[in-house]
Amino acid sequence: MKLGESLIEMIEAGKVDRVAQGDRDPGLRHVAISVSDIQRAYENLKSKGVPLASEPTEKGGVSTVFFRDPDDNLLQLIQRSKLL
């Protein structure tokens, strides 16, 4: 998947049973990817049939959208209107 000048490669793993994890369990919860145009990135994912976990939302100058990779890992796009 190409996002601007960045490329994210997602490779599907073999079929194995997944253990459910909660937000407070050890391990990776999600990966956040910074984008400059979240609406365009969202539409790009949507047009490619990527499983979307949310619509774009904005709060306090930070826009986010969540989606899932082929192994059902949660990924996040984030756009900040101001630098931290």
C-alpha positions in Angstrom: 0.0 0.0 0.0 1.5 3.3 -1.0 0.8 6.4 1.2 2.3 9.4 -0.4 6.0 8.7 -0.6 5.8 6.0 2.0 5.2 2.3 1.3 3.6 -0.1 3.8 3.9 -3.8 3.0 1.5 -6.1 4.7 2.0 -9.8 4.2 -0.7 -12.3 5.3 0.5 -14.9 7.9 -0.3 -18.5 7.8 -3.7 -19.6 9.2 -3.4 -20.0 13.0 -5.7 -19.4 15.9 -5.4 -15.9 17.4 -5.5 -15.4 21.1 -7.8 -12.4 22.0 -5.9 -9.5 23.7 -7.3 -6.7 25.7 -6.1 -3.1 25.7 -4.0 -3.6 28.9 -2.4 -7.0 27.9 1.3 -7.0 27.1 2.2 -6.7 23.4 1.4 -4.5 20.4 -2.0 -2.8 20.5 -1.8 -0.8 17.2 0.7 1.0 15.0 0.1 4.7 14.2 1.0 6.1 10.8 1.2 9.8 10.3 -0.4 11.2 7.2 -0.7 14.7 5.8 -4.3 14.2 4.3 -6.3 11.7 6.3 -9.4 12.0 4.2 -7.5 11.2 1.1 -5.7 8.3 2.8 -9.0 7.0 4.2 -10.7 7.1 0.7 -7.7 5.3 -0.7 -8.0 2.5 1.8 -11.7 2.3 1.3 -11.4 2.1 -2.5 -9.0 -0.9 -2.1 -11.5 -2.8 0.2 -9.3 -2.5 3.3 -11.3 -3.5 6.4 -12.0 -0.2 8.2 -12.5 -0.2 11.9 -13.7 3.4 12.1 -14.6 6.5 10.1 -12.2 9.5 10.3 -12.7 11.4 13.6 -11.2 14.7 14.8 -10.6 15.8 18.4 -8.4 18.7 19.6 -6.7 19.1 16.2 -5.9 15.4 15.8 -7.7 13.3 13.2 -7.6 9.5 13.3 -9.0 6.5 11.5 -8.4 2.8 12.3 -8.2 -0.1 10.0 -7.1 -3.8 10.1 -4.3 -5.6 8.3 -4.7 -9.1 6.7 -3.8 -10.6 10.1 -6.5 -8.5 11.9 -3.9 -6.2 13.6 -5.2 -2.8 14.3 -3.5 0.1 12.5 -4.2 3.8 12.8 -3.8 6.7 10.5 -3.2 10.0 12.3 -3.1 13.6 11.1 -2.1 16.4 13.5 -3.1 20.0 12.7 -0.2 21.2 14.8 3.1 19.8 15.8 3.6 18.4 19.3 
